[in-house]
Amino acid sequence: MSNWLEHSVLVEVKVPVTLAWELWSDLEQMPNWMKWIDAVTILPEDPELSRWKLASSGFEFSWLSRITKMLTHQIIQWESVDGLPNRGAIRFYDQKDHCSVKLTVAYSIPSFIGQLMDNLFLGRIVESTLQADMNRFRDYAQAAHKQP
């Protein structure tokens, strides 16, 4: 048995939605701003599939993810098809001169871990890490926007 936990974080990015989309949709660049993501590799035989590697504090997990929905400048939705069970979406909201970017991630943890750890405590750690990642994305995108 397992429990699914879900977290959402939002960041305002002072760049056009087209640039935020361009940066985020290049999944292999994800380690530039996501602390726990060690590597992302798009599978050459199917560009909707990508292999992800998460590494932090001696833990390492990997999974194969499939893009389930993609609307340019609006949403990229995914779910794992093997490995670490997870799913989520990144949404882009055009605000004319800037954009809002919302990340939602859901993942499955074994029930016994949920019993050992307070889910609220685990949730606070995950949400603060995701928010820090999104803040790094904001800084990364805004720095890219300033380059000639």
C-alpha positions in Angstrom: 0.0 0.0 0.0 1.1 3.6 -0.6 0.0 7.1 0.0 0.0 9.9 -2.5 1.2 13.3 -1.4 0.7 16.4 -3.6 2.3 19.9 -3.4 2.0 23.0 -5.4 4.2 26.1 -5.5 3.9 29.3 -7.5 6.5 31.9 -8.6 6.2 35.2 -10.5 8.8 35.5 -13.2 9.6 38.8 -14.8 10.1 37.4 -18.3 7.7 36.8 -21.2 5.8 33.5 -20.9 7.5 32.5 -24.2 10.9 32.5 -22.6 9.8 30.8 -19.4 8.2 28.1 -21.5 11.3 27.7 -23.7 13.6 27.3 -20.7 11.3 24.9 -18.8 10.4 22.7 -21.8 14.1 21.9 -22.4 13.9 19.2 -19.7 17.5 18.3 -19.9 18.3 21.8 -18.4 16.3 21.1 -15.3 19.3 20.4 -13.0 20.3 24.0 -13.5 17.6 25.1 -11.1 16.2 21.9 -9.4 18.3 21.0 -6.4 17.4 17.4 -6.2 17.4 16.6 -9.9 20.8 15.2 -10.9 20.1 14.4 -14.5 17.3 14.3 -17.1 17.8 12.5 -20.4 15.3 12.6 -23.3 15.0 9.2 -24.9 16.0 9.5 -28.6 13.5 6.9 -29.7 10.6 8.7 -28.1 10.9 12.4 -27.2 7.8 12.2 -24.9 9.8 9.9 -22.6 12.6 11.0 -20.3 14.8 9.3 -17.7 15.1 11.3 -14.5 17.6 10.8 -11.7 17.0 12.4 -8.2 19.9 12.5 -5.8 20.1 14.1 -2.4 21.9 13.3 0.9 23.0 9.9 -0.2 19.6 8.9 -1.6 19.2 8.2 -5.3 16.0 7.4 -7.2 15.3 7.2 -10.9 12.2 6.9 -13.0 11.0 7.0 -16.6 8.5 9.8 -17.2 6.0 10.3 -20.1 4.6 13.7 -21.1 0.8 13.2 -21.0 -0.3 16.7 -22.0 1.5 19.6 -23.6 -0.1 22.9 -24.6 2.6 25.4 -25.8 3.0 28.3 -23.3 0.4 26.8 -21.0 1.1 23.4 -19.5 3.3 20.4 -19.5 1.8 17.4 -17.6 3.6 14.2 -16.9 3.5 10.9 -15.1 6.1 8.2 -14.3 5.8 5.0 -16.2 8.4 3.1 -14.1 10.6 3.7 -11.1 9.7 6.4 -8.5 5.8 6.8 -8.7 5.1 10.5 -9.5 3.0 12.8 -11.6 2.5 16.5 -12.0 2.2 19.6 -14.1 3.9 22.9 -14.7 1.5 25.6 -15.7 2.3 29.0 -17.3 0.1 32.0 -16.9 0.8 34.9 -19.2 0.6 38.3 -17.4 1.5 40.4 -20.4 4.9 41.7 -19.3 5.7 38.7 -17.0 4.3 35.3 -16.1 3.3 33.2 -13.2 4.6 29.6 -13.2 2.9 27.0 -11.0 4.5 23.6 -10.3 2.3 20.7 -8.9 4.0 17.5 -8.0 2.4 14.3 -6.6 4.4 11.3 -5.5 3.7 8.0 -3.9 5.4 6.9 -0.6 5.0 3.5 1.0 2.5 3.5 3.8 5.0 2.4 6.4 7.1 5.6 5.7 4.0 7.7 6.1 3.4 6.0 9.4 7.1 6.6 10.5 7.2 10.2 9.4 4.6 12.9 10.0 3.2 13.6 6.5 2.9 17.3 7.4 6.6 17.5 8.3 7.6 15.7 5.1 5.2 18.0 3.1 6.9 21.1 4.6 10.3 19.9 3.6 9.2 19.0 0.0 7.3 22.3 -0.5 10.1 24.4 0.8 12.5 22.6 -1.5 10.2 23.0 -4.5 9.7 26.7 -3.7 13.5 27.1 -3.6 13.8 25.3 -6.9 11.1 27.6 -8.4 12.9 30.7 -7.0 16.1 29.4 -8.7 14.1 29.0 -12.0 12.9 32.6 -11.6 16.4 33.8 -11.2 17.7 31.6 -14.0 15.0 32.9 -16.4 15.4 36.5 -15.5 19.2 36.3 -16.0 18.6 34.6 -19.4 16.2 37.4 -20.3 18.9 40.1 -19.5 21.5 38.5 -21.8 21.8 40.1 -25.2 
